[in-house]
């Protein structure tokens, strides 16, 4: 997750937090990660866009892994994933927000709420402390919802459609 897509590349080590690798591996193969860190100790998809590419503006293809910039920009990325229709997003479970209502409650196929808080990783590959909010995975297709069911995560999966 990148907290600000306008951050200079030299400051990314402070602002980029990586998805725990076991989450991505458990969900199967992804074709594209449009929000990949510039420097990453592991791949999250076959193809990556970084902050230098601005993946929000680039063409998307196949099954997308999305750990978007957190903050005001998050729901622009979720709207793009909803329109694309294939992939899984990892975001904070801020269910009360207008963005969550519009991009998830109104459009998503399913939501998985993790039990407890995740620990994200530094770009060095070192595990960080617990996140400051609970997280959830969001899908926009039945196929991706099935991948969540098969992943074996601890939490609650809710099918919305």
Secondary structure, 3 states (H helix, E strand, C coil): CECCCCCCHHHHHHHECECCHHHHHHCCCCCEECCCCCCCCCCCCCEECCCCCCCCCCCCCCCEEECCCCCCCHHHHHHHHHHHCCEEEEEECCCCCHHHHHHHHCCCCEEEEECCCCEEECCCCCEEEECCCCEEEEECCHHHHHHHHHHCCCEEEEECC
